[in-house]
Each structure stands twice: as structure tokens, then as C-alpha cells.
Amino acid sequence: QVQVVETGGGLVQAGDSLRLSCAASGRTSSNYFMGWFRQAPGKERELVAAISWNGLNTDYSDSVKGRFTITKDKAENTVYLQMSSLKPEDTAVYYCAAGSSSESRWVATMEVEYEYWGKGTLVTVSS
């Protein structure tokens, strides 16, 4: 079994930056692609950013492109989400997820592709 744990959420002001971290532990001998999703109150969960297990390929939602950066430490199976120029509409619970693949460049953008999920961390951006 694989455990996924997010850290780094909190309350910030609009325009601030924040970094989220996510560590996958347990049966980590497999190679994992990872992603960040978020769910705002009253809305469906949506993809924020995703990265391949080799850490070289990424994808972003249009709403965060140019403001958020996803990176991965392959050796530690840890993924980071650097968020800059935060807006009130970025307020949400952010979830980290991991999935395994034999393809090192695969970037998973759909929830169903992910096998393991964290419990989420709340990010609140005040105006």
C-alpha cells in the first residue's frame, strides 16, 4: 500500500506565494506519476498540475498556467507545487495523488488514472 501525505497549506493574502509538498511512502519501488487536484466549496474537483514519474513532463490547468509550478524529486517520490501570485479563486482543498506507470513520460490528467490519494490540505487566499 502507498500513503500520500500533503503538507504546506495555510492562509495567505492575494499575491502571495505558497509551496505545497506531497510525499508518497510505502510500496514505493514502483515509478509513480503524481498530480495535484483541488476542490473549491460547491465545485467539483479539478486538476491543477500533473507530472510524469521521470519529472520531465508536466501539464497544468489553464487557470494556473504561468503561476504554479510542479516539480518532482524522483528519489524521494516527493512532488512540490510552487504557487505564486495567488488569487482568492485559488482557495480550495488541494489533494495530491499518485499512480504507477511503465511509461516514464506519461502525464496523467484524469482522476481515474490515480490510484492513491492524500487527505488534502486547505489553501485559503484572502483578498
Contacts in CASP RR format, 6 or more apart in sequence:
PFRMAT RR
TARGET T0000
AUTHOR 0000-0000-0000
METHOD contacts of the structure
MODEL  1
QVQVVETGGGLVQAGDSLRLSCAASGRTSSNYFMGWFRQAPGKERELVAA
ISWNGLNTDYSDSVKGRFTITKDKAENTVYLQMSSLKPEDTAVYYCAAGS
SSESRWVATMEVEYEYWGKGTLVTVSS
1 26 0 8 1.000
1 27 0 8 1.000
2 24 0 8 1.000
2 25 0 8 1.000
2 26 0 8 1.000
2 27 0 8 1.000
2 28 0 8 1.000
2 32 0 8 1.000
2 98 0 8 1.000
2 115 0 8 1.000
2 116 0 8 1.000
3 24 0 8 1.000
3 25 0 8 1.000
3 26 0 8 1.000
3 116 0 8 1.000
3 118 0 8 1.000
4 22 0 8 1.000
4 23 0 8 1.000
4 24 0 8 1.000
4 96 0 8 1.000
4 97 0 8 1.000
4 98 0 8 1.000
4 116 0 8 1.000
4 117 0 8 1.000
4 118 0 8 1.000
5 22 0 8 1.000
5 23 0 8 1.000
5 25 0 8 1.000
5 96 0 8 1.000
5 118 0 8 1.000
5 119 0 8 1.000
6 20 0 8 1.000
6 21 0 8 1.000
6 22 0 8 1.000
6 94 0 8 1.000
6 95 0 8 1.000
6 96 0 8 1.000
6 118 0 8 1.000
6 119 0 8 1.000
6 120 0 8 1.000
6 121 0 8 1.000
7 20 0 8 1.000
7 21 0 8 1.000
7 22 0 8 1.000
7 23 0 8 1.000
7 121 0 8 1.000
8 18 0 8 1.000
8 19 0 8 1.000
8 20 0 8 1.000
8 21 0 8 1.000
8 121 0 8 1.000
9 18 0 8 1.000
9 20 0 8 1.000
9 94 0 8 1.000
9 121 0 8 1.000
9 122 0 8 1.000
9 123 0 8 1.000
10 18 0 8 1.000
10 121 0 8 1.000
10 122 0 8 1.000
10 123 0 8 1.000
10 124 0 8 1.000
11 124 0 8 1.000
11 126 0 8 1.000
12 18 0 8 1.000
12 86 0 8 1.000
12 123 0 8 1.000
12 124 0 8 1.000
12 125 0 8 1.000
12 126 0 8 1.000
13 86 0 8 1.000
13 125 0 8 1.000
13 126 0 8 1.000
13 127 0 8 1.000
14 86 0 8 1.000
14 87 0 8 1.000
14 88 0 8 1.000
14 125 0 8 1.000
14 126 0 8 1.000
14 127 0 8 1.000
15 84 0 8 1.000
15 85 0 8 1.000
15 86 0 8 1.000
15 87 0 8 1.000
15 125 0 8 1.000
16 86 0 8 1.000
16 125 0 8 1.000
17 82 0 8 1.000
17 83 0 8 1.000
17 84 0 8 1.000
17 85 0 8 1.000
17 86 0 8 1.000
18 83 0 8 1.000
18 86 0 8 1.000
18 123 0 8 1.000
19 80 0 8 1.000
19 81 0 8 1.000
19 82 0 8 1.000
19 83 0 8 1.000
20 36 0 8 1.000
20 80 0 8 1.000
20 81 0 8 1.000
20 83 0 8 1.000
20 94 0 8 1.000
20 96 0 8 1.000
20 121 0 8 1.000
20 123 0 8 1.000
21 78 0 8 1.000
21 79 0 8 1.000
21 80 0 8 1.000
22 34 0 8 1.000
22 35 0 8 1.000
22 36 0 8 1.000
22 78 0 8 1.000
22 79 0 8 1.000
22 80 0 8 1.000
22 81 0 8 1.000
22 96 0 8 1.000
22 118 0 8 1.000
23 76 0 8 1.000
23 77 0 8 1.000
23 78 0 8 1.000
24 32 0 8 1.000
24 34 0 8 1.000
24 77 0 8 1.000
24 78 0 8 1.000
24 79 0 8 1.000
24 98 0 8 1.000
24 116 0 8 1.000
25 77 0 8 1.000
28 77 0 8 1.000
30 100 0 8 1.000
31 53 0 8 1.000
31 54 0 8 1.000
31 100 0 8 1.000
31 101 0 8 1.000
31 102 0 8 1.000
31 104 0 8 1.000
32 53 0 8 1.000
32 77 0 8 1.000
32 98 0 8 1.000
32 99 0 8 1.000
32 100 0 8 1.000
32 101 0 8 1.000
33 50 0 8 1.000
33 51 0 8 1.000
33 52 0 8 1.000
33 53 0 8 1.000
33 98 0 8 1.000
33 99 0 8 1.000
33 100 0 8 1.000
33 101 0 8 1.000
33 106 0 8 1.000
33 107 0 8 1.000
33 108 0 8 1.000
33 113 0 8 1.000
34 50 0 8 1.000
34 51 0 8 1.000
34 53 0 8 1.000
34 72 0 8 1.000
34 77 0 8 1.000
34 79 0 8 1.000
34 96 0 8 1.000
34 97 0 8 1.000
34 98 0 8 1.000
34 99 0 8 1.000
35 47 0 8 1.000
35 48 0 8 1.000
35 49 0 8 1.000
35 50 0 8 1.000
35 51 0 8 1.000
35 70 0 8 1.000
35 79 0 8 1.000
35 96 0 8 1.000
35 97 0 8 1.000
35 98 0 8 1.000
35 108 0 8 1.000
35 114 0 8 1.000
36 47 0 8 1.000
36 48 0 8 1.000
36 49 0 8 1.000
36 50 0 8 1.000
36 70 0 8 1.000
36 79 0 8 1.000
36 81 0 8 1.000
36 94 0 8 1.000
36 95 0 8 1.000
36 96 0 8 1.000
36 97 0 8 1.000
37 45 0 8 1.000
37 46 0 8 1.000
37 47 0 8 1.000
37 48 0 8 1.000
37 94 0 8 1.000
37 95 0 8 1.000
37 96 0 8 1.000
37 97 0 8 1.000
37 111 0 8 1.000
38 45 0 8 1.000
38 46 0 8 1.000
38 48 0 8 1.000
38 90 0 8 1.000
38 92 0 8 1.000
38 93 0 8 1.000
38 94 0 8 1.000
38 95 0 8 1.000
38 123 0 8 1.000
39 45 0 8 1.000
39 46 0 8 1.000
39 92 0 8 1.000
39 93 0 8 1.000
39 95 0 8 1.000
40 89 0 8 1.000
40 91 0 8 1.000
40 92 0 8 1.000
41 92 0 8 1.000
43 92 0 8 1.000
45 95 0 8 1.000
45 111 0 8 1.000
46 61 0 8 1.000
47 59 0 8 1.000
47 61 0 8 1.000
47 109 0 8 1.000
47 110 0 8 1.000
47 111 0 8 1.000
48 60 0 8 1.000
48 61 0 8 1.000
48 64 0 8 1.000
48 68 0 8 1.000
48 81 0 8 1.000
48 94 0 8 1.000
49 58 0 8 1.000
49 59 0 8 1.000
49 60 0 8 1.000
49 61 0 8 1.000
49 64 0 8 1.000
49 68 0 8 1.000
49 69 0 8 1.000
49 70 0 8 1.000
49 81 0 8 1.000
50 58 0 8 1.000
50 59 0 8 1.000
50 70 0 8 1.000
50 107 0 8 1.000
50 108 0 8 1.000
50 109 0 8 1.000
51 57 0 8 1.000
51 58 0 8 1.000
51 59 0 8 1.000
51 70 0 8 1.000
51 71 0 8 1.000
51 72 0 8 1.000
51 79 0 8 1.000
51 107 0 8 1.000
52 58 0 8 1.000
52 103 0 8 1.000
52 104 0 8 1.000
52 105 0 8 1.000
52 106 0 8 1.000
52 107 0 8 1.000
53 72 0 8 1.000
53 74 0 8 1.000
53 100 0 8 1.000
53 101 0 8 1.000
53 104 0 8 1.000
53 106 0 8 1.000
54 74 0 8 1.000
54 104 0 8 1.000
54 105 0 8 1.000
55 71 0 8 1.000
55 72 0 8 1.000
55 74 0 8 1.000
56 104 0 8 1.000
56 105 0 8 1.000
57 105 0 8 1.000
57 106 0 8 1.000
57 107 0 8 1.000
58 70 0 8 1.000
58 107 0 8 1.000
59 107 0 8 1.000
59 109 0 8 1.000
60 66 0 8 1.000
60 68 0 8 1.000
60 70 0 8 1.000
63 89 0 8 1.000
64 83 0 8 1.000
64 90 0 8 1.000
67 83 0 8 1.000
67 84 0 8 1.000
67 85 0 8 1.000
67 86 0 8 1.000
68 81 0 8 1.000
68 82 0 8 1.000
68 83 0 8 1.000
68 84 0 8 1.000
69 81 0 8 1.000
69 82 0 8 1.000
69 84 0 8 1.000
70 79 0 8 1.000
70 80 0 8 1.000
70 81 0 8 1.000
70 82 0 8 1.000
71 79 0 8 1.000
71 80 0 8 1.000
71 82 0 8 1.000
72 78 0 8 1.000
72 79 0 8 1.000
72 80 0 8 1.000
73 79 0 8 1.000
73 80 0 8 1.000
77 98 0 8 1.000
79 96 0 8 1.000
81 94 0 8 1.000
83 90 0 8 1.000
83 123 0 8 1.000
86 123 0 8 1.000
86 125 0 8 1.000
87 125 0 8 1.000
88 125 0 8 1.000
88 126 0 8 1.000
88 127 0 8 1.000
89 125 0 8 1.000
90 123 0 8 1.000
90 125 0 8 1.000
91 123 0 8 1.000
91 124 0 8 1.000
91 125 0 8 1.000
92 122 0 8 1.000
92 123 0 8 1.000
93 120 0 8 1.000
93 121 0 8 1.000
93 122 0 8 1.000
93 123 0 8 1.000
94 120 0 8 1.000
94 121 0 8 1.000
94 122 0 8 1.000
94 123 0 8 1.000
95 117 0 8 1.000
95 118 0 8 1.000
95 119 0 8 1.000
95 120 0 8 1.000
96 117 0 8 1.000
96 118 0 8 1.000
96 120 0 8 1.000
97 111 0 8 1.000
97 114 0 8 1.000
97 115 0 8 1.000
97 116 0 8 1.000
97 117 0 8 1.000
97 118 0 8 1.000
98 114 0 8 1.000
98 115 0 8 1.000
98 116 0 8 1.000
99 108 0 8 1.000
99 113 0 8 1.000
99 114 0 8 1.000
99 115 0 8 1.000
99 116 0 8 1.000
100 115 0 8 1.000
101 108 0 8 1.000
108 114 0 8 1.000
END
